[in-house]
Amino acid sequence: MSTPSEPRPPHDGPALEPIRVLRPRRTDALAELMREFQQETGREPGGYESVALPGRPAGSEALTQEIPPVARETRRRTDAVPPGAGLRRAAVAVAVLAAAVIGFGGALLLRGEHKDDTAAPAPAPPRSAASTPDPTPTPPTTAPVDPDGAGTLREGATGPEVTELQQRLLRIPDVYRDGSTSGRYDPTLTAAVARFQLWYGIRGDETGVYGNDTRAALESRTPAGSS
């Protein structure tokens, strides 16, 4: 709980009143500064300073030239054209056009005559097969010649010759291992023949084809009757 303040003795002098403090604005200070500047320089407010303009340089009038009028030159050129030149040009143009038309017509006539001369003759009527026989005889058919020679065996062949080939290859080590002797020239036998040609340097026959060179090399290494 607050305690009351002690009473103060009464004031004997006059009562104090509040005082209002005025501070000049910025605009007032700027106006005062301008007023002082005008008083120092002696110029009136709103006055302007006069400036002298420079004069023309000497000889400027002599540098300018007058441009000649264009209309007079055009008239002079028009007047210089001799009379009758337009008629001559028109006559030359008409003559050139007439010559072109005549030449084009002559070319068309020559082209039509050339077509009539080179017309194809009418085809002859076909001959009946019963009246006139064909004079060209048909050549006789010949059996195809084997490029590797007679007795050549290749993939797809069958017979006892293929069986003999399989038996001879079985005698060569590791060429036709565990191969069959069915008498049918299958892809396995083709690979074995190609392997034999590669190992022994046989180049006279196609790869995998049992031709004359391959036959001679195989028969020389596997004579008949040997097991």
C-alpha positions in Angstrom: 0.0 0.0 0.0 1.5 3.3 -1.1 1.9 6.2 1.4 0.5 9.7 0.5 3.1 12.3 -0.5 3.8 15.1 1.9 2.1 18.4 1.2 4.2 21.1 -0.5 4.3 24.7 0.6 2.3 27.2 -1.5 4.2 29.1 -4.3 4.2 32.9 -3.7 5.2 34.0 -7.3 3.1 34.4 -10.4 1.7 31.3 -12.1 3.7 29.8 -15.0 2.0 29.5 -18.4 3.0 27.1 -21.2 5.2 28.5 -23.9 4.9 27.5 -27.7 8.2 27.0 -29.5 8.2 27.8 -33.2 10.8 26.3 -35.5 11.4 27.6 -39.0 10.6 25.3 -41.9 13.1 24.2 -44.5 11.4 26.2 -47.2 11.6 29.3 -45.0 15.3 28.8 -44.6 15.8 28.3 -48.4 13.9 31.5 -49.1 16.0 33.4 -46.5 19.2 32.0 -48.2 18.0 33.2 -51.6 17.2 36.6 -50.2 20.7 37.0 -48.8 22.2 35.9 -52.1 20.3 38.6 -54.0 21.3 41.2 -51.6 24.9 40.4 -52.0 24.9 40.2 -55.8 22.6 43.1 -56.3 20.3 41.3 -58.8 16.6 41.7 -58.8 14.5 38.6 -58.3 13.5 37.0 -61.6 16.2 38.8 -63.7 18.1 37.2 -66.6 21.6 37.7 -67.8 22.1 38.9 -71.4 24.5 36.9 -73.6 25.9 38.2 -76.9 25.5 36.0 -80.0 28.5 35.2 -82.2 28.6 36.8 -85.6 28.8 35.0 -89.0 32.3 33.7 -90.1 34.0 35.6 -92.9 33.5 34.1 -96.3 30.5 32.0 -95.5 28.5 33.5 -98.3 31.1 32.4 -100.9 30.9 28.7 -99.9 27.3 28.3 -100.8 26.4 27.2 -104.3 23.1 27.3 -106.2 21.8 23.9 -107.4 20.8 24.0 -111.1 17.1 23.4 -111.8 16.3 19.9 -113.0 13.3 20.9 -115.1 15.4 22.8 -117.6 17.8 19.9 -118.2 14.8 17.6 -118.8 13.4 19.9 -121.3 16.7 20.2 -123.1 17.0 16.4 -123.4 13.5 16.1 -124.7 14.0 18.8 -127.3 17.3 17.1 -128.4 15.4 13.9 -129.6 15.0 14.1 -133.4 11.5 14.0 -134.8 10.4 10.7 -136.2 12.5 8.5 -133.8 9.3 7.0 -132.2 7.9 6.0 -135.6 11.2 4.2 -136.5 11.2 2.3 -133.3 7.6 1.2 -133.8 8.4 0.1 -137.4 11.4 -2.0 -136.3 9.4 -3.7 -133.5 6.5 -4.6 -136.0 9.1 -6.0 -138.5 10.7 -8.2 -135.8 7.3 -9.5 -134.6 6.2 -10.3 -138.2 9.4 -12.2 -138.8 9.0 -14.2 -135.6 5.4 -15.2 -136.6 6.5 -16.3 -140.1 9.3 -18.4 -138.7 7.1 -20.1 -136.1 4.5 -20.9 -138.8 7.1 -22.4 -141.1 8.5 -24.6 -138.3 5.0 -26.0 -137.6 4.5 -26.9 -141.3 7.9 -28.6 -141.5 7.2 -30.6 -138.4 3.8 -31.8 -139.8 5.5 -32.9 -143.1 8.2 -34.7 -141.2 5.6 -36.6 -139.1 3.8 -37.7 -142.3 7.0 -39.0 -143.9 8.2 -41.0 -140.8 4.8 -42.6 -140.1 5.2 -46.2 -139.0 3.9 -48.8 -141.5 0.9 -50.9 -140.7 1.7 -54.1 -138.9 1.5 -57.3 -140.9 -1.2 -59.8 -140.1 0.0 -62.7 -137.8 0.8 -66.0 -139.4 -1.0 -69.1 -138.3 0.9 -71.9 -136.7 -0.7 -74.5 -139.0 0.3 -72.9 -142.3 4.0 -72.1 -141.7 6.2 -74.0 -139.3 8.7 -72.2 -137.1 12.0 -72.1 -139.0 14.2 -71.9 -135.8 14.7 -75.3 -134.3 14.9 -75.7 -130.5 18.4 -76.6 -129.2 18.6 -80.0 -127.5 18.8 -80.0 -123.8 22.1 -81.1 -122.3 22.7 -82.3 -118.8 24.4 -79.8 -116.5 28.1 -80.2 -116.2 29.5 -80.4 -112.7 32.1 -77.6 -112.2 34.2 -79.8 -109.9 34.4 -82.7 -112.3 32.7 -86.1 -112.6 32.0 -88.0 -109.4 31.9 -84.9 -107.2 29.8 -85.3 -104.1 28.2 -82.4 -102.2 25.6 -81.9 -99.5 22.3 -83.7 -100.4 23.9 -86.6 -102.3 23.2 -90.2 -101.3 24.5 -93.6 -102.2 27.4 -96.1 -101.7 30.0 -93.5 -102.7 28.9 -91.3 -99.8 29.2 -94.3 -97.5 32.7 -95.0 -98.7 33.6 -91.3 -98.1 32.3 -91.6 -94.5 34.3 -94.7 -93.9 37.5 -93.2 -95.2 37.1 -90.0 -93.1 36.6 -92.2 -89.9 40.2 -93.4 -90.5 41.6 -89.8 -90.3 42.1 -88.9 -86.6 39.7 -86.2 -85.2 38.3 -85.3 -88.6 35.0 -87.3 -88.5 34.9 -88.5 -85.0 31.9 -90.7 -84.1 30.4 -89.9 -87.5 27.7 -92.1 -89.1 28.0 -94.2 -92.3 24.4 -93.8 -93.3 25.2 -93.0 -96.9 23.7 -89.5 -96.8 25.7 -86.3 -97.4 24.4 -84.2 -94.4 25.8 -81.0 -92.8 28.0 -83.0 -90.4 29.7 -84.7 -93.3 30.1 -81.3 -95.0 31.9 -79.9 -92.0 34.1 -83.0 -91.8 35.2 -82.6 -95.5 35.8 -78.9 -94.9 38.0 -79.7 -91.8 40.0 -82.3 -93.8 40.6 -79.7 -96.6 41.7 -77.1 -94.1 44.1 -79.3 -92.2 45.8 -80.8 -95.2 45.9 -77.7 -97.4 43.5 -78.8 -100.2 42.4 -75.8 -102.3 41.4 -77.3 -105.6 37.7 -77.9 -104.6 35.0 -75.9 -102.9 34.9 -75.9 -99.1 32.9 -78.9 -98.0 32.6 -80.4 -101.5 34.2 -83.8 -102.2 35.9 -83.2 -105.5 38.8 -84.7 -107.5 41.5 -83.0 -105.4 39.9 -83.9 -102.1 39.3 -87.5 -103.3 42.9 -88.0 -104.4 44.2 -86.6 -101.1 41.8 -88.8 -99.0 42.4 -92.0 -101.0 46.2 -91.5 -100.8 46.0 -91.4 -96.9 43.4 -94.2 -96.6 44.3 -97.0 -99.1 41.6 -99.6 -99.9 41.5 -102.6 -97.6 43.1 -100.8 -94.6 41.1 -100.8 -91.4 
